């Protein structure tokens, strides 16, 4: 297959490109060219400014493609530019979306709870919206205005040894430093997914016939209390949690990156019923914490 990846040089995007190469696909990666990659001559590289329509139009000359993966689309105008630039050049389009399209308050949001197939489109760039609304807008444009088969994968917090944001690593560092992590509700249930599983799911979704929004998350949820209990077991430290009143001002240096106040998770039954088998988070999460601890302790 001929595949275009918009953004594919780090984290799960990099893992996706590796899977595509291993599958024998003809892969083009389009980025700003600021990050080095390890793909060698196995991919075609095109320097592209995702936020400039003219840049996407120039990229279109490298098409057509069987699948386009878009990891760097954050608003309605971003999606509209792609819909116009790639019209007639893509059989399948997969947008990386987010759990953030939903509000907090449920452990298992269903795709139908936020219906972007019938969502009102408001023109704008990422600066004009919150992150969550920008992604809702991007989905809406893609589903309502494109001439290709389109799906948007709604993923939760992505974790892994290769997470450049170091959000999970933060908790191990705090424990090793003997500093309590701050949180508002350490018992709130949260969905996660590994970077590797995210890449495998994107690969699978690109070759599937599912359209519209599709939730993807590792089976099972964790609370911050669960996370810190595993950190305690791995590091042999206290790994304390300081619970904050809802109205209090946190110490931004100690506040957990997963500072949700209510349950925040995804129902993954649609993808499972279509044939994707998600891993269980209890099977691999302790190993991840052990690997992160080695990064801290050497």
Secondary structure, DSSP 8 states (H G I E B T S, - for coil): -EEEEES-SSHHHHHHHHHHHHTT-EEEEEE-S-S--S-GGGEEEEE--TT-HHHHHHHGGG--EEEEEES---SHHHHHHHHHHTTTSEEEEEEEEEGGGS-SSEEEE-GGGS-GGG-------GGGS-HHHHHHHHHHHHHHH-SSEEEEEEE-EEESTT-TT-HHHHHHHHHHHT--EEES-TT--B-EEEHHHHHHHHHHHHHS---EEEEE--BS-B-HHHHHHHHHHHH-S---EEE--TTS---TTTB-TT--SS-EEE--HHHHHTT----BHHHHHHHHHHHHHHHHH-
